[in-house]
Amino acid sequence: MNASNTNYHRHSIRLPGYDYSQEGAYYITICTYNRKNLFGEIKNNEMILNEHGKIANEFWEAIPKHYPNTQLDEHVIMPNHVMAY
Protein backbone atom coordinates (compact mmCIF):
# COMPACT_ATOMS: atom_id res chain seq x y z
CA MET A 1 0.00 0.00 0.00
CA ASN A 2 1.43 3.40 -0.83
CA ALA A 3 0.87 6.80 0.74
CA SER A 4 -1.21 8.02 -2.21
CA ASN A 5 -3.84 5.37 -1.52
CA THR A 6 -6.96 7.13 -0.19
CA ASN A 7 -7.59 4.22 2.19
CA TYR A 8 -4.22 4.74 3.83
CA HIS A 9 -4.58 6.68 7.10
CA ARG A 10 -1.49 6.69 9.28
CA HIS A 11 -1.97 8.20 12.71
CA SER A 12 0.79 10.60 13.70
CA ILE A 13 2.34 10.00 17.11
CA ARG A 14 3.82 13.50 17.20
CA LEU A 15 2.79 15.71 20.10
CA PRO A 16 0.52 18.46 18.70
CA GLY A 17 2.16 21.88 18.90
CA TYR A 18 5.55 20.55 20.04
CA ASP A 19 8.59 22.04 18.28
CA TYR A 20 10.72 19.01 17.41
CA SER A 21 13.55 21.27 16.21
CA GLN A 22 14.27 22.35 19.77
CA GLU A 23 16.94 20.82 21.96
CA GLY A 24 15.91 17.61 23.64
CA ALA A 25 16.36 13.89 23.90
CA TYR A 26 14.59 11.81 21.27
CA TYR A 27 13.96 8.08 20.90
CA ILE A 28 13.76 6.87 17.33
CA THR A 29 13.27 3.60 15.49
CA ILE A 30 14.03 3.20 11.79
CA CYS A 31 12.66 0.02 10.22
CA THR A 32 13.61 -1.56 6.93
CA TYR A 33 11.07 -1.81 4.12
CA ASN A 34 8.76 -4.77 4.72
CA ARG A 35 10.84 -5.48 7.86
CA LYS A 36 13.35 -7.34 5.71
CA ASN A 37 16.48 -8.44 7.58
CA LEU A 38 19.09 -6.27 5.86
CA PHE A 39 21.62 -5.50 8.59
CA GLY A 40 22.77 -8.94 9.73
CA GLU A 41 21.59 -11.74 11.95
CA ILE A 42 21.48 -12.83 15.56
CA LYS A 43 23.67 -15.82 16.41
CA ASN A 44 24.07 -17.15 19.97
CA ASN A 45 22.19 -14.08 21.30
CA GLU A 46 24.66 -11.72 19.60
CA MET A 47 23.97 -9.36 16.70
CA ILE A 48 26.39 -10.03 13.85
CA LEU A 49 26.42 -7.07 11.48
CA ASN A 50 26.78 -7.81 7.79
CA GLU A 51 28.22 -5.26 5.35
CA HIS A 52 24.94 -3.29 5.27
CA GLY A 53 24.78 -3.27 9.07
CA LYS A 54 28.35 -1.99 9.28
CA ILE A 55 27.50 0.78 6.83
CA ALA A 56 24.37 1.71 8.82
CA ASN A 57 26.49 1.88 11.99
CA GLU A 58 29.18 3.95 10.29
CA PHE A 59 26.67 6.44 8.93
CA TRP A 60 24.85 6.66 12.26
CA GLU A 61 28.07 7.43 14.12
CA ALA A 62 28.99 10.08 11.49
CA ILE A 63 25.86 12.18 12.16
CA PRO A 64 27.67 14.59 14.55
CA LYS A 65 30.29 15.28 11.86
CA HIS A 66 27.52 16.61 9.61
CA TYR A 67 25.42 18.18 12.37
CA PRO A 68 27.87 19.52 14.99
CA ASN A 69 25.13 20.45 17.48
CA THR A 70 23.94 16.84 17.58
CA GLN A 71 24.98 14.54 20.38
CA LEU A 72 24.30 10.83 20.00
CA ASP A 73 23.55 8.55 22.90
CA GLU A 74 23.14 4.76 22.80
CA HIS A 75 21.98 2.99 19.65
CA VAL A 76 21.50 -0.59 18.55
CA ILE A 77 21.31 -2.13 15.10
CA MET A 78 19.10 -5.18 14.79
CA PRO A 79 18.50 -7.33 11.70
CA ASN A 80 15.61 -5.17 10.46
CA HIS A 81 15.77 -1.90 12.36
CA VAL A 82 17.92 0.70 14.09
CA MET A 83 16.95 2.10 17.49
CA ALA A 84 18.51 5.08 19.20
CA TYR A 85 17.82 6.80 22.47
OpenMM code with the backbone's topology and positions (N, CA, C; nanometers):
from openmm import Vec3, app, unit

residues = "MET ASN ALA SER ASN THR ASN TYR HIS ARG HIS SER ILE ARG LEU PRO GLY TYR ASP TYR SER GLN GLU GLY ALA TYR TYR ILE THR ILE CYS THR TYR ASN ARG LYS ASN LEU PHE GLY GLU ILE LYS ASN ASN GLU MET ILE LEU ASN GLU HIS GLY LYS ILE ALA ASN GLU PHE TRP GLU ALA ILE PRO LYS HIS TYR PRO ASN THR GLN LEU ASP GLU HIS VAL ILE MET PRO ASN HIS VAL MET ALA TYR".split()
positions = [
    Vec3(0.0852, -0.1167, 0.0000),
    Vec3(0.0000, 0.0000, 0.0000),
    Vec3(0.0898, 0.1229, 0.0000),
    Vec3(0.0607, 0.2198, -0.0818),
    Vec3(0.1432, 0.3399, -0.0832),
    Vec3(0.0685, 0.4579, -0.0219),
    Vec3(0.1426, 0.5637, 0.0044),
    Vec3(0.0868, 0.6795, 0.0737),
    Vec3(-0.0185, 0.7524, -0.0080),
    Vec3(-0.0218, 0.7327, -0.1394),
    Vec3(-0.1210, 0.8017, -0.2214),
    Vec3(-0.2558, 0.7294, -0.2206),
    Vec3(-0.2601, 0.6119, -0.1616),
    Vec3(-0.3845, 0.5365, -0.1524),
    Vec3(-0.4791, 0.6092, -0.0577),
    Vec3(-0.6015, 0.6383, -0.1016),
    Vec3(-0.6963, 0.7133, -0.0191),
    Vec3(-0.7434, 0.6340, 0.1014),
    Vec3(-0.7217, 0.5035, 0.1044),
    Vec3(-0.7585, 0.4216, 0.2188),
    Vec3(-0.6484, 0.4158, 0.3239),
    Vec3(-0.5372, 0.4773, 0.2943),
    Vec3(-0.4215, 0.4740, 0.3835),
    Vec3(-0.4307, 0.5909, 0.4802),
    Vec3(-0.4470, 0.5628, 0.6090),
    Vec3(-0.4577, 0.6677, 0.7099),
    Vec3(-0.3633, 0.6351, 0.8246),
    Vec3(-0.2455, 0.6920, 0.8215),
    Vec3(-0.1489, 0.6687, 0.9284),
    Vec3(-0.1679, 0.7743, 1.0358),
    Vec3(-0.1801, 0.7304, 1.1579),
    Vec3(-0.1972, 0.8200, 1.2712),
    Vec3(-0.0609, 0.8713, 1.3159),
    Vec3(-0.0458, 1.0018, 1.3247),
    Vec3(0.0794, 1.0603, 1.3704),
    Vec3(0.0914, 1.0466, 1.5214),
    Vec3(0.2102, 1.0091, 1.5664),
    Vec3(0.2337, 0.9998, 1.7106),
    Vec3(0.3034, 1.1248, 1.7634),
    Vec3(0.3189, 1.2254, 1.6770),
    Vec3(0.3820, 1.3497, 1.7197),
    Vec3(0.2905, 1.4263, 1.8154),
    Vec3(0.3515, 1.4912, 1.9137),
    Vec3(0.2787, 1.5711, 2.0097),
    Vec3(0.2321, 1.6999, 1.9416),
    Vec3(0.1021, 1.7247, 1.9371),
    Vec3(0.0518, 1.8457, 1.8701),
    Vec3(0.1122, 1.9723, 1.9315),
    Vec3(0.1619, 2.0598, 1.8456),
    Vec3(0.2157, 2.1878, 1.8900),
    Vec3(0.3582, 2.1839, 1.9423),
    Vec3(0.4184, 2.0656, 1.9526),
    Vec3(0.5550, 2.0552, 2.0037),
    Vec3(0.6545, 2.0870, 1.8931),
    Vec3(0.7560, 2.1662, 1.9243),
    Vec3(0.8589, 2.2037, 1.8276),
    Vec3(0.9725, 2.1016, 1.8334),
    Vec3(0.9722, 2.0073, 1.7416),
    Vec3(1.0724, 1.9010, 1.7411),
    Vec3(1.2107, 1.9480, 1.6956),
    Vec3(1.2225, 2.0753, 1.6567),
    Vec3(1.3547, 2.1267, 1.6205),
    Vec3(1.4286, 2.1788, 1.7435),
    Vec3(1.3612, 2.1850, 1.8567),
    Vec3(1.4267, 2.2354, 1.9771),
    Vec3(1.5145, 2.1280, 2.0406),
    Vec3(1.6042, 2.1733, 2.1263),
    Vec3(1.6938, 2.0823, 2.1958),
    Vec3(1.6140, 1.9849, 2.2818),
    Vec3(1.6590, 1.8616, 2.2826),
    Vec3(1.5914, 1.7614, 2.3641),
    Vec3(1.6445, 1.6229, 2.3348),
    Vec3(1.5983, 1.5281, 2.4111),
    Vec3(1.6357, 1.3890, 2.3903),
    Vec3(1.5230, 1.3208, 2.3138),
    Vec3(1.5578, 1.2455, 2.2117),
    Vec3(1.4591, 1.1812, 2.1275),
    Vec3(1.4897, 1.0324, 2.1145),
    Vec3(1.3867, 0.9520, 2.1116),
    Vec3(1.3964, 0.8079, 2.0898),
    Vec3(1.3441, 0.7815, 1.9496),
    Vec3(1.4219, 0.7135, 1.8692),
    Vec3(1.3764, 0.6866, 1.7327),
    Vec3(1.3957, 0.5391, 1.6977),
    Vec3(1.3129, 0.4929, 1.6064),
    Vec3(1.3266, 0.3599, 1.5493),
    Vec3(1.3136, 0.3750, 1.3987),
    Vec3(1.4061, 0.3193, 1.3258),
    Vec3(1.4029, 0.3200, 1.1790),
    Vec3(1.3956, 0.1750, 1.1349),
    Vec3(1.2868, 0.1402, 1.0668),
    Vec3(1.2655, 0.0019, 1.0223),
    Vec3(1.2939, -0.0117, 0.8731),
    Vec3(1.3384, -0.1282, 0.8334),
    Vec3(1.3609, -0.1557, 0.6925),
    Vec3(1.2272, -0.1789, 0.6220),
    Vec3(1.2267, -0.1593, 0.4929),
    Vec3(1.1066, -0.1807, 0.4121),
    Vec3(1.0622, -0.3263, 0.4245),
    Vec3(0.9350, -0.3441, 0.4526),
    Vec3(0.8764, -0.4770, 0.4721),
    Vec3(0.9463, -0.5568, 0.5825),
    Vec3(1.0138, -0.4855, 0.6727),
    Vec3(1.0839, -0.5484, 0.7862),
    Vec3(1.1819, -0.6571, 0.7421),
    Vec3(1.2391, -0.6375, 0.6252),
    Vec3(1.3353, -0.7338, 0.5714),
    Vec3(1.4664, -0.7259, 0.6509),
    Vec3(1.5223, -0.8393, 0.6842),
    Vec3(1.6484, -0.8437, 0.7582),
    Vec3(1.7640, -0.8049, 0.6660),
    Vec3(1.8043, -0.6790, 0.6740),
    Vec3(1.9085, -0.6266, 0.5856),
    Vec3(2.0421, -0.6034, 0.6547),
    Vec3(2.0425, -0.5951, 0.7890),
    Vec3(2.1618, -0.5496, 0.8585),
    Vec3(2.2452, -0.6599, 0.9216),
    Vec3(2.2010, -0.7837, 0.9142),
    Vec3(2.2770, -0.8935, 0.9725),
    Vec3(2.1845, -0.9947, 1.0363),
    Vec3(2.2388, -1.0708, 1.1298),
    Vec3(2.1586, -1.1744, 1.1951),
    Vec3(2.2034, -1.1931, 1.3394),
    Vec3(2.1173, -1.2542, 1.4164),
    Vec3(2.1484, -1.2833, 1.5556),
    Vec3(2.1926, -1.4291, 1.5655),
    Vec3(2.3123, -1.4488, 1.6202),
    Vec3(2.3672, -1.5824, 1.6415),
    Vec3(2.4131, -1.5909, 1.7859),
    Vec3(2.3698, -1.6957, 1.8564),
    Vec3(2.4074, -1.7147, 1.9971),
    Vec3(2.3801, -1.5885, 2.0796),
    Vec3(2.2625, -1.5292, 2.0575),
    Vec3(2.2192, -1.4082, 2.1298),
    Vec3(2.3091, -1.2875, 2.1060),
    Vec3(2.3796, -1.2846, 1.9945),
    Vec3(2.4656, -1.1719, 1.9602),
    Vec3(2.4330, -1.1247, 1.8194),
    Vec3(2.4230, -0.9926, 1.8022),
    Vec3(2.3967, -0.9364, 1.6704),
    Vec3(2.5265, -0.9342, 1.5913),
    Vec3(2.5235, -1.0003, 1.4757),
    Vec3(2.6388, -1.0032, 1.3853),
    Vec3(2.6039, -0.9152, 1.2660),
    Vec3(2.6687, -0.7990, 1.2577),
    Vec3(2.6419, -0.7067, 1.1481),
    Vec3(2.7009, -0.7598, 1.0186),
    Vec3(2.6236, -0.7516, 0.9112),
    Vec3(2.6780, -0.7813, 0.7788),
    Vec3(2.7312, -0.6495, 0.7213),
    Vec3(2.7655, -0.6476, 0.5951),
    Vec3(2.8215, -0.5264, 0.5352),
    Vec3(2.7234, -0.4097, 0.5425),
    Vec3(2.5946, -0.4359, 0.5188),
    Vec3(2.4943, -0.3289, 0.5273),
    Vec3(2.4803, -0.2778, 0.6705),
    Vec3(2.4852, -0.3667, 0.7668),
    Vec3(2.4782, -0.3270, 0.9073),
    Vec3(2.5973, -0.2422, 0.9483),
    Vec3(2.7148, -0.2780, 0.8988),
    Vec3(2.8352, -0.1995, 0.9284),
    Vec3(2.8247, -0.0603, 0.8674),
    Vec3(2.7689, -0.0516, 0.7477),
    Vec3(2.7500, 0.0783, 0.6829),
    Vec3(2.6489, 0.1614, 0.7610),
    Vec3(2.5374, 0.0996, 0.8033),
    Vec3(2.4373, 0.1714, 0.8822),
    Vec3(2.5005, 0.2253, 1.0105),
    Vec3(2.5815, 0.1453, 1.0767),
    Vec3(2.6487, 0.1881, 1.1990),
    Vec3(2.7453, 0.3029, 1.1720),
    Vec3(2.8219, 0.2902, 1.0667),
    Vec3(2.9184, 0.3946, 1.0295),
    Vec3(2.8479, 0.5268, 1.0012),
    Vec3(2.7390, 0.5216, 0.9251),
    Vec3(2.6666, 0.6440, 0.8928),
    Vec3(2.5994, 0.7032, 1.0166),
    Vec3(2.5469, 0.6159, 1.1035),
    Vec3(2.4852, 0.6662, 1.2264),
    Vec3(2.5878, 0.7414, 1.3101),
    Vec3(2.7036, 0.6816, 1.3291),
    Vec3(2.8068, 0.7433, 1.4117),
    Vec3(2.8659, 0.8693, 1.3490),
    Vec3(2.8480, 0.8891, 1.2172),
    Vec3(2.8985, 1.0079, 1.1485),
    Vec3(2.8031, 1.1270, 1.1572),
    Vec3(2.6840, 1.1082, 1.2099),
    Vec3(2.5861, 1.2183, 1.2162),
    Vec3(2.6439, 1.3440, 1.2807),
    Vec3(2.7137, 1.3359, 1.3948),
    Vec3(2.7672, 1.4594, 1.4547),
    Vec3(2.8699, 1.5319, 1.3678),
    Vec3(2.9356, 1.4625, 1.2772),
    Vec3(3.0292, 1.5284, 1.1860),
    Vec3(2.9553, 1.6201, 1.0897),
    Vec3(2.8332, 1.5820, 1.0542),
    Vec3(2.7525, 1.6605, 0.9609),
    Vec3(2.6632, 1.7615, 1.0317),
    Vec3(2.6274, 1.7314, 1.1562),
    Vec3(2.5418, 1.8179, 1.2375),
    Vec3(2.6099, 1.8372, 1.3724),
    Vec3(2.7029, 1.9350, 1.3801),
    Vec3(2.7866, 1.9520, 1.4991),
    Vec3(2.7102, 1.9731, 1.6303),
    Vec3(2.5896, 2.0231, 1.6251),
    Vec3(2.5127, 2.0454, 1.7481),
    Vec3(2.4368, 1.9209, 1.7925),
    Vec3(2.4611, 1.8098, 1.7246),
    Vec3(2.3940, 1.6844, 1.7580),
    Vec3(2.4838, 1.5998, 1.8463),
    Vec3(2.4251, 1.5445, 1.9500),
    Vec3(2.4977, 1.4538, 2.0385),
    Vec3(2.4232, 1.3208, 2.0391),
    Vec3(2.4916, 1.2147, 2.0032),
    Vec3(2.4295, 1.0830, 2.0001),
    Vec3(2.4469, 1.0137, 2.1336),
    Vec3(2.3472, 0.9362, 2.1696),
    Vec3(2.3546, 0.8546, 2.2898),
    Vec3(2.3642, 0.7096, 2.2437),
    Vec3(2.3071, 0.6178, 2.3147),
    Vec3(2.3138, 0.4763, 2.2800),
    Vec3(2.2309, 0.4454, 2.1553),
    Vec3(2.2763, 0.3474, 2.0796),
    Vec3(2.1984, 0.2987, 1.9655),
    Vec3(2.2253, 0.1493, 1.9500),
    Vec3(2.1344, 0.0832, 1.8818),
    Vec3(2.1497, -0.0594, 1.8550),
    Vec3(2.0999, -0.0874, 1.7144),
    Vec3(2.1721, -0.1707, 1.6439),
    Vec3(2.1311, -0.2129, 1.5102),
    Vec3(2.0895, -0.3582, 1.5199),
    Vec3(1.9670, -0.3842, 1.4784),
    Vec3(1.9105, -0.5183, 1.4792),
    Vec3(1.8945, -0.5624, 1.3335),
    Vec3(1.8568, -0.6871, 1.3079),
    Vec3(1.8495, -0.7333, 1.1699),
    Vec3(1.7602, -0.6482, 1.0777),
    Vec3(1.6510, -0.5917, 1.1329),
    Vec3(1.5605, -0.5170, 1.0458),
    Vec3(1.5273, -0.3769, 1.0948),
    Vec3(1.6017, -0.3262, 1.1917),
    Vec3(1.5773, -0.1895, 1.2361),
    Vec3(1.6960, -0.1345, 1.3162),
    Vec3(1.6942, -0.0019, 1.3284),
    Vec3(1.7920, 0.0700, 1.4085),
    Vec3(1.7157, 0.1470, 1.5148),
    Vec3(1.7580, 0.1363, 1.6393),
    Vec3(1.6947, 0.2098, 1.7487),
    Vec3(1.8009, 0.2977, 1.8151),
    Vec3(1.7595, 0.4174, 1.8499),
    Vec3(1.8512, 0.5077, 1.9195),
    Vec3(1.7754, 0.5819, 2.0271),
    Vec3(1.8423, 0.6066, 2.1353),
    Vec3(1.7824, 0.6798, 2.2466),
    Vec3(1.8873, 0.7580, 2.3195),
] * unit.nanometer
topology = app.Topology()
chain = topology.addChain("A")
for resn in residues:
    res = topology.addResidue(resn, chain)
    for name in ("N", "CA", "C"):
        topology.addAtom(name, app.Element.getBySymbol(name[0]), res)
